[in-house]
Amino acid sequence: MSQPIVIRTVLARGGFTLDVDLALPPRGITAVYGASGSGKTTLLRCLAGLERPPQARIVVQGQVWQDSGAGVFLPPWQRPLGYVFQEPSLFDHLDVRGNLAFALKRRGGGSGGFDLPALASMLDIGHLLARRPDQLSGGERQRVAIARALATQPRILLLDEPLAAVDVARRKEILPWLERLRDELHVPMLYVTHAADEVARLASHLVVMESGHCIADGPLAETLARVDLPLLAGEEAAALLEGEVEEVDARWHLARIMFAGGTLWVSDAGLSAGRPVRVRVLARDVSIVREPPHGSSIQNVLPCQVRAIAPAGHPSQVTVQLACGASLLLARVTARAVHQLKIEVGDRVWAQVKSAALVG
């Protein structure tokens, strides 16, 4: 069984201190989420050896990269990792083929890993090999940067807001490739972002940072549905459901998604029955009723049980956590409505889902 990625570090810089103790999954994408200045990038830099905290223990796939108690510190060039920055940082004097060849040479002659044709195929950059970086779009440059990071045969891939410097169209271009890497590779990834939609689409595990500390750490769906996290309590507060396409209604251009707790109708995205999907449901798009509604335009109504009720930023609102079978939903409603309906933890209610979106 693969060992968890251990990151225990204390690093003080001026008035800021990074103090974390994490054991992360050895596969999939762990999203590191939080506001600017919360310590996300500093965490990655410590893992990469670009910072040397006086107190730290970092272990990746059983290899100790740093142990301050034992006097162990591997410099960055001795740590088998790939690092993708906000800006691709490609070598301008080399074409794409040259950039990838440099990374392959850095890896050495060991067996295994990707060769150039495999990298070009995986990220669909074969037609770009003869181009220089200044001849590429932002999305193409970032795909090449990811390929270059993978060429070194890393034990972990670090991505520091890789989509922050590209426009919306390029983000949509890159996200499917990141999904493919997540699904096809065995390389764990730490993905720094402050974009909730990227978290919902890509991650399987979530670390929430605030002021240099980890304030939440756990499986994605479970952590997103918590009502006690201030960073997740704003307008983007949402639950994530994992399921599959059960049927497609061609007449009304809708797809019915089956998940552990019921079914939801969503806009048809051209996916066939049986396809695994993720559905993001914003808390502001969920309301609560005491009895099953009749004659309503809302198509998605789910029986649930109230799990928790918490303040939601503004004094007029609360967030209600609902258990729908084995899945969790969030509802953003007024405190007055909860009072008038006499809703309490443990009550059986019905959730009306006004809107839900496929995210991957």
Secondary structure, 3 states (H helix, E strand, C coil): CCCCEEEEEEEEECCEEEEEEEEECCCCEEEEECCCCCCHHHHHHHHHCCCCCCEEEEEECCEEEEECCCCEECCHHHCCEEEECCCCCCCCCCCHHHHHHHHHHHHCCCCCCCCHHHHHHHCCCHHHCCCCHHHCCHHHHHHHHHHHHHHCCCCEEEEECCCCCCCHHHHHHHHHHHHHHHHHCCCCEEEEECCHHHHHHHCCEEEEEECCEEEEEEEHHHHHCCCCCHHHCCCCCEEEEEEEEEEEECCCCEEEEEECCEEEEEECCCCCCCCEEEEEEEHHHEEEECCCCCCCCCCEEEEEEEEEEEECCCCCEEEEEEEECCEEEEEEEEHHHHHHCCCCCCCEEEEEECCCEECC
